[in-house]
Amino acid sequence: MDILTKKIESFGFDDIVTFCKEGHREDYQIDYKKDLPSNGLAKHFAAFSNSKGGLILIGVEENRITGIPIKWDGVNNDAKSIERIHQWASNVEPLPRSTVHVTEEKNGKVFILIRILEGDRTPYYVQNDSNLWVRTGNISTPIDLASPDYAELLFKRKEQADISRNIFIKQTADVYNAALRRAERERLAKIAKEAEDYKKKKEAGDPQPIIDAFAGGFHSHIYSNKLGSQASMCTIILQPFFPKEALLKPSEIKDRIVEIRDLQRTPRMYFPDLNVWPIPQGILRFDWGESDGQIDCHQIYASGLVYSSTDVLMVDHESKKKLIYLSHVLGRLFQVLKAASNFYQIAGYQGGVEGYLELANTEDISLVGFQHELFNRDLLGLMPSYQLNFSDLDTSKLSDPKAFQEFFENYVKEFFWSIGKPDLHESLIKKFLQDNQWLVT
């Protein structure tokens, strides 16, 4: 039974019994406790956070020599136990990323599962304890003091993670620019072909060129500006805090693209595009509109990076006014977040997630909300671009529908504040979600 990668909320009492009967040893990422220890679990929260994360199972007794479960009776269903667990977690600095799940009751007993994610703000310390604790994987001493080398690594881990993420982000930019250059060559080739065909028609005595002469001669039906030169790109990037080994092979990403797009049968999911092609370490889709030049780029990488960049600039045909409909921005945001969540669930990744939404070329562009009554005045972009990071985000928030919706609502409010709309009412966000059949009630 894959207990380390599935959501702990999916496990019931009998599932834990089955898991114990399978004889899984206590190891680097699994810890058994017959009952809640009298000295607490703060050290365990710190140790798991400083290592690879893991799971504590309360209500299971293991053999002290082999680490294999020998009894799995559960513990009394006491609500105060959960309060104590959260209190122990709060005694660790920084606060660990963790979730607690209590199974259904059987004969007055339950199992308590504590999932602790690999920390992204290492090192983690227990308050009033100068020691630095880590998981060892040793059955006799599952938790021990960090060696000097390991301690140094913990202090540098965040810096190394930042470097790794930036390398992957640069790769997305390189792929986007290469695809854009190829698309521009395609645009110019299409215009040249149209011009050549027009010339042949004229030489053959086709009446159309004669008619066109009164309107100024040849005019291509292909977008006339250089691709990207008149765009306002909405770019969304998410990736694991520690991008390391591949979560899925690129070929697996392509084979499971339908699931990544819509694992839970969520309505109106259009990201990622189902027709993708291989690139180094991932997959790509790049489209451009022949009539309007609008660009849409999708990239997903084996490392867990999910990327979307789409042109959201619109031009009103009558007034020629340049507009960005923020409902389009937030619609794409919702879909990319869902796709990332699906990808991480399929790959079994659990941990912190970093990224941002960036809206470029916004200065003096009209920003239009969900509904026309949203703004009582024209809201023009003040800055050339806006970027807002995804703060305090992890896979547990992405995978839980209610936690996901709460995160989305709070993020939207913060985004609207940054563009000059401080009083966005929550009801409008819920109406937006409801209209798209995304609202969780």
C-alpha positions in Angstrom: 0.0 0.0 0.0 1.4 3.4 -1.0 0.9 5.3 2.2 3.6 8.0 1.6 2.3 9.5 -1.6 -1.5 9.3 -1.3 -3.6 11.8 0.7 -3.8 10.7 4.3 -7.4 11.6 4.3 -8.1 8.7 2.0 -7.1 6.1 4.6 -9.6 4.5 6.9 -9.1 2.3 10.0 -9.1 -1.0 7.9 -6.5 0.5 5.5 -4.1 1.0 8.3 -4.7 -2.5 9.6 -3.9 -3.8 6.2 -0.8 -1.7 5.9 0.5 -3.0 9.2 -0.2 -6.6 8.3 1.9 -6.1 5.2 4.9 -5.7 7.5 6.2 -2.3 6.5 9.3 -1.4 8.6 9.7 1.8 10.4 12.3 3.7 8.3 13.5 7.1 7.2 9.9 8.3 6.4 7.7 6.2 8.6 7.4 6.3 12.4 5.1 4.1 14.5 3.8 5.2 17.9 1.7 2.9 20.2 0.3 6.1 21.8 1.0 9.8 22.0 4.4 10.1 23.7 4.5 11.9 27.0 7.5 14.0 25.9 5.6 15.1 22.8 6.4 15.1 19.1 8.1 18.4 18.6 11.4 16.7 17.9 9.8 14.5 15.3 8.2 17.5 13.5 11.6 19.1 13.4 13.5 16.0 12.3 11.0 15.1 9.5 11.0 18.7 8.3 14.8 18.8 8.2 14.9 15.5 6.2 12.6 14.2 3.5 9.3 14.5 5.4 7.3 11.5 6.3 4.4 10.0 8.2 3.8 9.2 11.9 1.2 6.5 12.6 -0.3 6.7 16.1 -1.9 3.5 17.4 0.7 1.1 16.1 3.4 -0.7 18.1 6.5 -1.9 16.4 9.2 -4.5 17.2 12.1 -2.5 18.6 14.6 -4.7 16.8 13.1 -5.1 13.3 10.9 -2.0 13.2 8.0 -4.2 11.9 4.5 -3.6 13.4 3.4 -6.2 15.9 0.2 -4.6 17.3 -2.2 -2.2 15.7 -5.0 -1.6 18.1 -5.4 2.1 17.6 -5.9 4.7 20.3 -8.8 6.2 22.1 -10.8 8.8 20.1 -9.9 11.8 22.1 -10.3 15.3 20.5 -7.7 16.7 22.9 -5.1 14.5 21.3 -5.4 16.6 18.1 -5.0 19.8 20.0 -1.8 18.4 21.6 -0.4 17.4 18.3 -0.9 20.9 16.8 0.6 22.4 20.0 3.7 20.3 19.5 4.0 21.4 15.9 3.7 25.0 17.0 6.7 24.5 19.3 8.9 24.1 16.2 10.4 27.1 14.4 9.7 27.8 11.6 6.2 26.2 11.7 6.3 22.9 9.9 4.0 22.1 7.0 1.9 19.2 8.3 -1.6 17.7 8.2 -3.4 15.5 10.7 -6.0 12.8 9.9 -8.1 10.7 12.3 -9.6 7.6 10.8 -13.2 6.5 11.5 -13.7 4.8 14.9 -13.7 1.0 15.3 -14.6 -0.4 18.7 -13.9 2.9 20.3 -10.4 3.2 18.7 -8.9 5.2 15.9 -5.6 5.7 14.1 -4.0 9.1 13.9 -1.9 9.9 10.9 0.4 12.9 10.9 1.9 13.8 7.5 4.9 16.1 7.8 6.3 17.6 4.6 9.9 18.2 3.7 10.7 21.6 5.0 11.4 24.5 2.7 12.7 26.9 5.4 15.4 24.7 6.9 16.8 24.3 9.5 13.9 23.6 11.8 14.5 23.9 15.6 12.5 22.9 18.6 11.9 25.9 20.8 14.3 26.1 23.8 16.4 23.3 22.3 19.7 24.3 20.6 20.0 20.8 19.0 19.3 20.3 15.3 17.4 17.0 14.8 17.2 14.9 11.6 15.8 11.5 10.6 18.4 8.7 10.3 16.4 5.7 9.1 18.1 3.7 11.8 15.6 1.6 13.8 17.4 1.9 17.1 18.0 5.7 16.7 15.4 7.0 14.2 16.1 10.6 15.3 19.6 12.0 15.9 21.7 15.1 16.0 22.6 16.5 12.6 26.3 16.1 11.7 28.2 19.4 11.0 28.1 18.6 7.3 24.4 17.9 7.3 23.8 21.1 9.4 25.7 23.1 6.8 23.6 21.6 4.1 20.4 22.5 5.8 21.5 26.1 6.1 22.3 26.1 2.3 19.3 24.1 1.2 17.1 27.1 0.6 19.7 28.9 -1.4 20.4 25.8 -3.5 16.6 25.3 -4.1 16.4 28.9 -5.3 19.2 28.3 -7.8 17.6 25.1 -9.1 14.2 26.7 -9.5 15.7 29.7 -11.4 17.6 27.3 -13.7 14.3 25.6 -14.6 12.5 29.0 -15.1 15.3 30.1 -17.4 14.7 26.9 -19.4 11.0 27.8 -19.8 12.0 31.2 -21.1 14.5 29.7 -23.6 11.9 27.2 -24.9 9.3 30.0 -25.2 11.6 32.3 -27.1 12.8 29.5 -29.4 9.1 28.6 -30.2 8.3 32.3 -30.7 11.1 32.7 -33.2 10.0 29.6 -35.1 6.4 30.9 -35.1 7.6 34.3 -36.4 9.4 32.5 -39.3 6.1 30.7 -40.0 4.2 34.0 -40.0 6.6 35.6 -42.5 6.6 32.4 -44.7 2.8 32.5 -44.8 2.7 36.1 -45.8 5.4 35.4 -48.5 3.3 32.5 -49.8 0.2 34.7 -49.9 2.1 37.4 -51.8 3.5 34.8 -54.3 0.0 33.3 -54.9 -1.4 36.8 -55.4 1.4 37.5 -57.9 0.6 34.3 -59.9 -3.1 35.2 -59.9 -2.3 38.6 -61.3 0.0 37.2 -64.0 -2.8 34.7 -64.9 -5.3 37.5 -65.4 -7.4 36.7 -62.3 -9.8 39.6 -61.8 -9.3 39.7 -58.1 -6.0 41.6 -58.2 -7.6 44.2 -60.5 -10.4 44.7 -58.0 -7.8 44.9 -55.2 -5.9 47.6 -57.0 -8.7 50.0 -56.2 -8.3 49.2 -52.5 -4.5 49.7 -52.5 -3.4 46.4 -53.9 -2.3 43.2 -52.1 -3.2 42.8 -48.5 -2.3 39.7 -46.5 -4.8 38.0 -44.3 -2.0 37.0 -41.8 -1.3 39.1 -38.7 0.9 41.9 -39.8 2.9 42.7 -36.6 5.9 40.8 -35.3 4.6 38.1 -33.0 4.8 39.1 -29.3 5.4 42.8 -30.1 1.9 43.9 -29.2 1.1 41.3 -26.5 0.3 41.4 -22.8 1.5 38.0 -21.6 0.0 36.4 -18.6 2.6 33.9 -17.3 2.0 31.4 -14.6 4.7 29.1 -13.2 4.5 26.5 -10.4 7.2 24.0 -9.4 8.3 22.0 -6.3 10.3 24.0 -3.8 13.1 21.5 -4.1 13.1 20.5 -7.8 15.3 17.4 -7.9 14.8 14.0 -9.6 12.1 13.6 -12.2 8.6 13.1 -10.8 7.5 11.6 -14.1 9.2 10.7 -17.4 8.4 13.1 -20.2 6.8 10.3 -22.1 4.6 9.6 -19.1 3.5 13.2 -19.0 2.5 13.0 -22.6 0.7 9.7 -22.0 -1.2 11.0 -19.0 -1.9 14.5 -20.3 -5.7 13.9 -20.2 -5.4 13.2 -16.4 -3.2 16.1 -15.8 -5.7 18.3 -17.5 -8.7 16.9 -15.6 -8.1 14.3 -13.0 -11.3 15.0 -11.0 -13.6 15.7 -13.9 -13.6 19.4 -13.2 -15.7 21.4 -15.8 -14.2 23.8 -18.3 -10.6 22.6 -18.1 -8.6 23.6 -21.2 -5.0 23.5 -19.8 -2.8 21.9 -20.8 -3.6 21.4 -24.4 -3.9 17.7 -25.3 -1.8 18.0 -28.5 1.7 18.4 -27.2 5.2 17.5 -28.6 8.5 16.6 -26.9 11.1 19.0 -25.7 14.2 18.4 -23.5 12.9 17.0 -20.1 9.2 17.8 -20.9 6.4 18.6 -23.3 5.4 21.8 -25.2 2.4 23.3 -26.9 2.8 26.6 -28.7 0.0 28.3 -30.8 -0.4 31.6 -32.5 -3.4 33.2 -34.1 -3.0 33.9 -37.8 -5.6 36.7 -37.7 -4.8 38.3 -34.3 -1.3 37.1 -33.5 -2.3 35.9 -30.0 0.2 33.5 -28.4 -0.5 30.6 -26.1 2.3 28.5 -24.7 2.1 25.4 -22.4 5.1 23.6 -20.9 5.3 20.8 -18.4 8.6 19.3 -17.1 9.6 16.0 -15.5 10.9 18.0 -12.5 7.3 19.2 -11.7 7.4 22.6 -13.3 4.1 23.6 -14.9 4.1 26.7 -17.1 1.5 28.7 -19.0 2.0 31.9 -20.9 -0.9 33.4 -22.9 -1.6 36.7 -24.5 -4.6 38.3 -22.7 -4.6 41.7 -24.6 -7.8 42.4 -26.4 -8.7 45.4 -28.7 -12.2 46.7 -28.9 -13.1 46.8 -32.6 -15.1 50.1 -32.3 -13.1 52.2 -29.9 -9.7 50.6 -30.6 -9.3 50.6 -26.8 -6.8 48.1 -25.4 -8.3 45.8 -22.7 -7.3 43.0 -20.4 -10.3 41.0 -19.1 -9.2 39.9 -15.7 -11.7 37.1 -15.8 -9.5 35.5 -18.5 -6.4 35.9 -16.3 -8.1 34.2 -13.3 -9.7 31.5 -15.4 -6.3 30.5 -16.7 -4.9 30.8 -13.1 -7.5 28.4 -11.8 -6.9 25.9 -14.6 -3.1 25.9 -14.2 -3.3 25.5 -10.4 -5.6 22.5 -10.9 -3.4 21.0 -13.6 -0.3 21.3 -11.3 -2.3 19.7 -8.5 -3.3 16.8 -10.7 0.3 16.4 -11.9 1.6 16.2 -8.3 -1.1 13.8 -7.3 -0.3 11.5 -10.3 3.4 11.7 -9.6 3.0 11.2 -5.8 4.8 14.4 -5.0 4.0 16.0 -1.6 5.7 19.2 -0.4 6.0 22.9 -0.9 5.2 24.6 -4.2 6.7 27.9 -5.4 5.8 30.1 -8.3 4.1 33.3 -9.4 1.6 34.9 -11.8 3.0 37.7 -13.9 1.0 40.1 -16.1 3.2 42.0 -18.5 2.6 45.1 -20.7 -0.1 46.6 -18.5 0.8 50.3 -18.3 -2.2 52.4 -19.4 -4.1 49.3 -20.4 -7.7 49.1 -19.3 -8.1 46.3 -16.7 -11.7 45.0 -16.8 -13.1 42.9 -14.0 -15.4 39.9 -13.9 -18.4 42.1 -14.5 -18.8 45.6 -15.8 -20.2 46.8 -12.5 -17.0 45.6 -10.7 -15.2 48.9 -11.3 -16.9 52.3 -10.9 -14.2 53.9 -12.9 -11.8 53.0 -15.6 -8.9 51.1 -14.0 -5.7 51.7 -16.0 -2.6 49.7 -15.3 -0.1 51.8 -13.4 2.9 49.5 -13.7 4.5 48.1 -16.8 3.9 44.6 -15.3 2.6 43.0 -12.1 4.0 39.9 -10.4 2.6 38.1 -7.4 4.2 35.1 -5.8 2.3 32.1 -4.5 3.2 32.3 -0.8 2.8 29.5 1.7 1.5 27.0 -0.9 1.9 23.3 -0.8 0.4 20.2 -2.3 -2.0 19.7 0.7 -3.7 23.0 -0.2 -3.8 22.2 -3.9 -5.3 18.8 -3.4 -8.0 19.7 -0.9 -11.0 21.3 -2.7 -12.0 23.7 0.2 -8.4 24.6 1.0 -7.8 25.2 -2.7 -10.8 27.5 -3.0 -9.7 29.4 0.1 -6.2 29.9 -1.3 -7.6 31.0 -4.7 -9.9 33.5 -3.1 -7.2 35.0 -0.9 -4.8 35.1 -3.9 -7.3 36.9 -6.1 -8.0 39.5 -3.4 -4.2 40.2 -3.1 -3.8 40.3 -6.8 -6.6 42.9 -7.2 -5.2 44.9 -4.4 -1.8 45.1 -6.3 -3.5 46.4 -9.5 -5.4 49.1 -7.6 -8.7 47.5 -6.6 -8.6 47.2 -2.8 -12.2 46.4 -2.0 -12.9 43.3 -4.1 -15.9 41.6 -2.5 -15.7 37.9 -1.8 -19.1 37.4 -3.4 -17.8 38.4 -6.8 -15.1 35.8 -6.6 -17.6 33.1 -5.6 -19.9 34.3 -8.4 -17.0 33.9 -10.9 -16.3 30.4 -9.6 -20.0 29.5 -9.7 -20.4 30.7 -13.3 -17.6 28.4 -14.3 -19.0 25.5 -12.2 -15.9 25.6 -10.0 -17.5 26.7 -6.7 -17.1 24.3 -3.7 -20.0 24.6 -1.3 
